[in-house]
Amino acid sequence: MAHLPQMKIPATYMRGGTSKGVFFRLQDLPASCQVPGEARDKLFMRVIGSPDPYSAHIDGMGGATSSTSKCVILSQSSVPDHDVDYLYGQVSIDKAFVDWSGNCGNLSTAAGAFAIHAGLVDPARIPDNGTAVVRIWQANIQKTIIAHVPVVNGQVQESGDFELDGVTFPAAEIVLEFMDPSDDGEEGGSMFPTGNLVDDLEVPGVGTFKATMITAGIPTVFVNAADIGYTGTELREQINTDPEALKRFEAIRVAGALRMGLIKTPEEALKRQHTPKIAFVAPPTDYVASSGKTIQANEIDLLVRALSMGKLHHAMMGTAAVAIGTAAAIPGTLVNLAAGGGERQAVRFGHPSGTLRVGAEAKQVDGTWTVTKAIMSRSARILMEGWVRVPADTF
């Protein structure tokens, strides 16, 4: 029997923050994949190597973790006063679907750099030396992200001395501003979908817990670590090797998704693994990060651990960091209380790989909390560029 040769598609493999993904220009995709639908999903799954019952991604570009099973499409922006449209797909590792329900904050960093690399930004907006301000329209959640990308001799500066816990080598710093991140666009809801800063969240078969459910950066359910039997100092292995713990976290996530109005039935959560996130918080204490470095309690304001796609994240998702910074700025949330309470414009939290600082500008207007922007620093660089190959009968 005759077999078709592989097709090759221009692509760039990039690290952004503590994530990696395969980046495409919309115009370079096969015609059937330039529009949303089954063909695009099948392409992305084959590029990453999913679904993979071995959870190894040997036959694809994925890394068998939520941080490395990602694809991105960029194009010149369709929205006034923006440079590029950025669309993000979170590829499931062991199931046949791509989740389009949220953004990746880490890869937002790479989106700004890739936009310049790929020639999608008006050259007049790129200085010979200095900082290029790339205005990104995040198409998944209909929000604006501003990336401040360093430029040297008209090219993106990738090397530098900015260190990011969870990333082995230093690189150039890129500052991100997430504008008006207090609702997710898709759902059109408020920052606190239940109307409360703290709720009693009933989780069938597990228990009832205090929870802060917030939509800022990405829908996130925060619970107290102590309420679910943890200290907030846990590393990946302690959670991810415990199947019963992962089942409990998923049950909490599903209950939160129902209360937030993100899904109507528990079964819908199977097709919405990317959102909401589930995170647990605790007051600061000394702990040893995954690198072996000791994090002192006086270096941080609180501890946060978060799960992504059913597993504890090795560091912190960028969008979840936005949620953390926003919730920390609002007195009375579980995040704010874990950080000591009161008003604050920035917070430094401890995660499994180290620490991260995120700022947020929140205010209360007519009894309703809003956040104008959240700010954090990340880095990005190209790891490989050329073509990605997939079998011609992929879609």
N, C-alpha and C positions, 0 to 999 in steps of 0.2 A: 504494500500500500504506500502511496506517495504521501510525503509529509511536507507541509508548507515550511518555507524558511522563516526564521524569526524576523520580526519587524524591529526597526530601531527608531527611537524617538528622542529628540534632543532633550537633555535633562541635566540638572545640577544637583549634586548631593551636598547638603549643607548642614552644619551645626548651627543652631540658634539657641542661646542660653544653655539649658541642660537637656535639650532635645535635639534630634536629628530628623531630617526629612528629605524627600525627593521633590525638587522644585521644577515646575514646568511653566513655560510661557503658554498662554491659552492658544496662541496662533500656531504653536508647534505640535499641538495634539492632533490626532486623527480627527477628521470632520465629525464623526459620530460621537466623539468624546469631548467636543467643544461645547456641548450642551449637557445639562444635568440628565442623568438617567442610567439605565442598566449598563450601557456600553462603558461609560466613564467609571462606574463602580467596579466593573469587571477588570478594566485596565489597572486601576489603582491596586486592587487586590492582587493581581498577578505581578505587578511591579514589586510589591512588598513581600509577596510569597504566602499570601493568605487565601483561604483558610488552611491552617496547618495543624493537623491533629497532634503533631509532635511538639508544637509550640517552640519551634527552633528557628524558623525562617531560613533554612539552609538554601532553599531554592528561590531566594528573593533578596531584595535590598533591606528588608526590615531587620530589626535586631531583637525580635521576640519580646519586647517590652512596650508599654504604652508610650514611652518617651521616644521610641525609634520606629514606630509603625505609623508613619505620617506621610501624607502627600499634600502638596500645595500648588495652586494655580494662581499665576499673576497675569494681569493684563492692564493696558492703559485704562485709566478710570472712566467709568460711565457717569460718575457723580461730580458735579461742579466743585471746583476748589480742592480737588484731590488729584494726586498723581497716579495712583495705581489702585486697582481692585485686587483684594487678597482673599482667596477662597481656600478653606482648610478642610481636609478630610482625615478623620481619625479612623484608621483601618483596624478592624477587629483582628485579633491574632488567630483565633481558632474557629471563628464563625464567619459566614459569608455575607458580610455587610460592611458598609462604610458609614460612619456616623458624621453627619453634617450639622449637628445641633449646637455646636459651640466653636469657640476660637481656641487657638494655642498661643498663649502669651509668649512663650519662649521663642517659637518660630516667627512671631511678629517681628522680632529683632532681625532675623534672617530675611524676612520679607522686605524690610527697608533696604538692606544691603543688596539683595538680589535684584530689586527694582532698578538700582543703578547699574549693577553688573550687566543686566539683561537689556539695557538701553530703553527702558520703559519710562524714564524720567526725562523731562525736557532738559537738554544740556544747559540751557540758560539758567536753570535752577541749581546747577551743580558748580560750586566754586572750584577754582584750581587748587586752592588749599584752604582748609577750614572745615566747616560743618555743613553738610547738606541736610536740609529739613525736608524729609519725605512724608507727604501727606497720604496716609493709607486708608482706604475704605475697606473695613473688615466686612466682607459680604455675608458671612454666616450670620452675624448678629447685628448688621446694619449700624456699625459704630465707626468712629474716627480714631485712628491711632497716629500719633506723630512720632516719627523716628528721627533722632538727631545722629546722623551717620558721619564719622570723621572721614575726611577726604584729603589725600596727598597727591599732588600732580594730576588732579582730575580723576583719580581712581580711589575706590573705597580702601581705606586703611584697615587692614585686618590684624596686623601684629601690634602688640602694645603690652603694657604692664598691668592692665586691669585684671584682677583675680576674682573669680566667681566660684564659690564653694559648690562642688558637684562637677566642676570642669577641671581637668588635670592641669592644663597649661594656660598661662595668661594670654590675653588678646587685647584688642582695642575696645574701649568702652563705647557702647551705644546707649543713649538715654531714650527711654520710651515714655510717652505720655498717652495714657488711655483716657480719652475725652468722654465725659458724661457716661461713665460705665454703669450707672445704677439701674438700668434695666436692659434685658437682653435682646430687645428689638423683635425677635421672633415671637415671643409671648406677649410683648407689649405690657408687661406687668410693672408693678412698682418695685422699689428696692427690697421691700419686705413683703413678699406676696401674701402672707397671712395677716398683715397689718400689725404684727407684734415684733418687738425686738427679741423676745424670748417666748417660746411656746413649750408646752408639754407635748412631746411627740410620742404617740403610742405606736409601738412596733409589735405587730402580732407575733407571738411566740418568743419574743425577746424581752420586752419590758417597756416602760415609759421613761423617757429621758428629757431633761431640759435641752432645748435646741434653739439656735439662732439660724434661721433660714433666710438667706440673702441672695439677691441677684445683683452682683457688681463684678464685672469682669467675666464671671461665669456663675451660674446658679450653684450655690454651695450650702451644704448642711453642716453646721458646726455643733459638736457636742463636747461636754467636758470629759477629758481622759479618765478622771477618777470614777465617773459615773458608769463607765463601761469596762472598768477593771484594768486601766492602764495608767502609766505615769507621764506619758508624753515624751519620754526619752527613747522610745523603741526604735530599732533599726529595721530595715526591710525583712531580714531573715526571721525576726521574731513574729512578724505578722504573716508574711507570705508563705511560710511553711506550716501554717496552722489552718487547715481547711475549714474548721468550725468557726474560727474567728472571721475568716473571709465571708462565710455565709451570713454571720451576724451583721457584718458591715453592709453587705448587700441588702439585707432586710431593712436596715436603718435607712439606706439610700433610697430604696423603693418607697418606704413610708414617707420620707421627706419629699420625694418627687410627687407623690399623690397630694400631700398637703400644700405643696407649692403650685399645684395645678399644671405641672409639666406633663403629666400623663393622667389618663382617666382610669386605667386598669393596671394592676401589677404586671400583667403580661407585656404591656407596652415597654416596660423597662428593659426587656431583652434586646430591643432595637434602639435603645437610647442609653448605651453604656458610658458615653462620654460625659453626659450631664444628667443630674447634678453631681458635683463632687461631694464626697463625705470626708470631713476632717475632724480631728479631735485636738483640744487645746488644754494647756496646763500652765500654771505659773512657772517662772524660770527656776531652773536648778542646774547644777553641774551635770554634764554627761559627756560621753566619748562619741564623737562623730564616726561615720563609717571609714573615714580616712585615718583614724587613730588619733586625731587631734582632740584635745580636751577643750570643750566649750564651757566657759565659766558663767555662772548665773548672772554675774554683774555685767556681762557682755551683751545680754539680751533682755527683751521686755517680756517675752513669753515663749512657750514651746508650742509648735504646731506640727502635726503629722497629717498627711492627706493621702487618700487613695485615688488612683486613676485607673480606669478600665479594670476594676476589680482587684488591684494590687496596690500595696503601699508604695508610693513614689520614692525614688532614691534621693530626691532633693525636694523641690517644690515647683508645681506647675505655675507658670507665669500668671495665668488668669486667676488661679486660686490665690496667688500673692496679692492681686488686686482686691479680691474679696477680703483677704485678711487685713490689708491696710485700711480698707473702707470700714469694715466692721470695728476695727480697733479705734477708729476716729469717732465712733458714735457711742457715747456713754450708755452703759446698760446692756450691751450685747455680751454674749459669753466671751468673745474674743477680747473686748475691751476690759471686762472684769478680770480675765486671766492676766492681762497686762498691767493690772493695778487700778483700773478705773480712771475716771476723769477725762478731760479733753486732750487730744493729742493730734498732731499733724503728720507724724511719722512713727513707725514702729520697726524694731529689729527683732526678728524671731529666729528661734533655733529650729532647724529641720534635720533630717538624718545625715546630710552631708556637711552641715555647718550652719552658717547664718546668712540672713538676707534682710536688707533694709528696704522698706517700701513706704512711700508717702501718699497721703490722700487729703484732699480738700473737701470736707463735708460740712454741710450747714443745714439748719432746720428752718423751713419756710412754711408758715401757717400750719405748724404741727407735723409737717412731713419732712423726713430727712432726704436730702439729695447730695450727690457728690459730683463736683464739677470735673475733677480729673484725679487720676492716680499716676504716680511716677515711680519708676524704678530703672536700674541700670542692668544691662545684659551685655553680651558680646556675641559675635557671629563670625563664621568664616566658611569659605568654600573648601570642601574636602575632596571633591572630584567633579569634573564636568566633562560632558561629551554626549553620549547616547546611552539610554537604557534600552535593553532588548527584552522583548516578550514574544512568545509564540504567536504567529499570525492568526491563529484561530481563537485568540483570547476572548474576543467580543464579536 
